Amino acid sequence: MSNQVLSHMNEMALNLVLFAKLEIMAIINTYVKMQQSVQVLKDGERFPDLVITVNKGLPDECIYLIELKYLTKTEARDKSSDSALQRLVNKASEDLTAYKSAIDFKGRNIKAYAMIFAGPDCIYCQQH
């Protein structure tokens, strides 16, 4: 992406870019949803950023939950950004814990990942 595009990047734009890229990949029995509604006990309706279902309906079905967070390049360069990064890591972890407990995913094979970007760079990616 050009610097002009990246200067206006935010979390939703990142969601849309990744969703579009995943959506055009022709993988049999793989389904990608952005902001899918899930029901979490005590929290009600929640919306994971990306839900990717692989081998839907088959015995080896797996659901990948991806929670995206975004720091601007300026925030990432700031010396105090470590606390901003840690805040986003904590928030993504909390979100993923809630999503994994959703009624929609009960008894299913779930793999959840937090990804934090600064500009176009993924600066944190961890399975939760």
C-alpha positions as CSV (number, residue, x, y, z in Angstrom):
1,M,0.0,0.0,0.0
2,S,1.2,3.5,-0.6
3,N,2.2,5.9,2.1
4,Q,-1.0,7.9,1.3
5,V,-3.2,4.9,2.0
6,L,-1.2,4.0,5.1
7,S,-1.5,7.5,6.5
8,H,-5.3,6.9,6.8
9,M,-5.1,3.3,8.0
10,N,-7.1,2.4,11.1
11,E,-8.4,-0.9,12.7
12,M,-11.5,-1.1,10.5
13,A,-9.6,-0.5,7.3
14,L,-7.2,-3.3,8.4
15,N,-10.1,-5.6,9.0
16,L,-11.5,-4.9,5.6
17,V,-8.2,-5.5,3.8
18,L,-7.6,-8.8,5.6
19,F,-11.2,-9.9,5.1
20,A,-11.0,-9.1,1.3
21,K,-7.7,-10.9,0.9
22,L,-9.0,-14.0,2.7
23,E,-12.3,-13.9,0.9
24,I,-10.8,-14.1,-2.6
25,M,-8.7,-17.1,-1.7
26,A,-10.5,-20.1,-3.2
27,I,-10.1,-22.7,-0.5
28,I,-12.7,-25.5,-0.4
29,N,-14.8,-25.7,2.7
30,T,-13.4,-22.5,4.1
31,Y,-15.6,-19.6,5.1
32,V,-14.6,-16.1,6.3
33,K,-16.9,-13.8,8.2
34,M,-16.1,-10.3,9.4
35,Q,-17.7,-9.0,12.6
36,Q,-19.8,-12.2,13.0
37,S,-22.4,-11.9,15.8
38,V,-21.8,-14.4,18.6
39,Q,-23.6,-14.8,21.9
40,V,-21.4,-14.7,25.0
41,L,-22.9,-15.6,28.4
42,K,-23.2,-12.5,30.7
43,D,-21.9,-10.3,27.8
44,G,-24.6,-10.8,25.3
45,E,-23.9,-10.2,21.6
46,R,-20.2,-9.7,20.7
47,F,-18.4,-9.4,17.4
48,P,-15.0,-11.1,16.7
49,D,-13.1,-9.3,14.0
50,L,-12.6,-12.3,11.8
51,V,-14.0,-15.8,12.0
52,I,-12.5,-18.3,9.6
53,T,-14.1,-21.8,9.5
54,V,-12.0,-24.4,7.9
55,N,-13.5,-27.8,6.8
56,K,-17.0,-26.6,7.7
57,G,-19.2,-29.6,8.7
58,L,-16.4,-32.1,8.6
59,P,-15.0,-34.0,11.6
60,D,-11.8,-32.0,11.4
61,E,-13.6,-28.6,11.3
62,C,-11.6,-25.8,12.9
63,I,-12.6,-22.3,13.7
64,Y,-10.0,-19.5,13.8
65,L,-10.9,-16.4,15.7
66,I,-8.7,-13.4,14.9
67,E,-8.8,-10.2,17.0
68,L,-7.1,-7.3,15.3
69,K,-5.8,-4.2,17.0
70,Y,-4.1,-1.2,15.5
71,L,-1.5,1.4,16.5
72,T,-0.6,4.2,14.2
73,K,3.1,4.4,13.3
74,T,3.3,7.5,15.5
75,E,2.0,5.7,18.5
76,A,4.3,2.8,17.8
77,R,7.4,5.1,17.7
78,D,6.4,6.9,20.9
79,K,8.6,5.9,23.8
80,S,5.5,5.3,25.9
81,S,4.0,3.0,23.3
82,D,5.0,0.0,25.3
83,S,2.1,0.7,27.6
84,A,-0.2,1.3,24.6
85,L,0.9,-2.0,23.1
86,Q,0.4,-3.8,26.4
87,R,-3.1,-2.2,26.8
88,L,-4.0,-3.5,23.3
89,V,-2.6,-7.0,24.1
90,N,-4.6,-7.1,27.3
91,K,-7.8,-6.0,25.5
92,A,-7.3,-8.5,22.6
93,S,-6.8,-11.3,25.2
94,E,-9.9,-10.3,27.1
95,D,-11.9,-10.2,23.9
96,L,-10.7,-13.6,22.7
97,T,-11.4,-15.2,26.0
98,A,-15.0,-14.0,25.7
99,Y,-15.4,-15.0,22.1
100,K,-14.0,-18.5,22.8
101,S,-16.7,-19.0,25.4
102,A,-19.5,-18.0,23.1
103,I,-22.5,-20.3,22.9
104,D,-22.0,-20.5,19.1
105,F,-18.6,-22.2,19.6
106,K,-19.4,-24.6,22.4
107,G,-17.8,-28.1,21.8
108,R,-16.0,-26.9,18.6
109,N,-12.3,-26.8,17.9
110,I,-11.3,-23.1,18.3
111,K,-8.0,-21.5,17.7
112,A,-7.8,-17.8,18.7
113,Y,-5.1,-15.3,17.7
114,A,-4.5,-11.7,18.7
115,M,-2.7,-9.6,16.0
116,I,-1.6,-6.0,16.6
117,F,-0.4,-3.9,13.7
118,A,1.5,-0.6,13.6
119,G,1.0,0.7,10.1
120,P,1.4,-2.2,7.7
121,D,3.6,-4.2,10.1
122,C,2.3,-6.9,12.5
123,I,4.2,-6.2,15.7
124,Y,2.4,-8.8,17.8
125,C,0.8,-12.1,17.0
126,Q,0.0,-14.6,19.6
127,Q,-2.3,-17.6,20.0
128,H,-4.6,-17.4,23.0
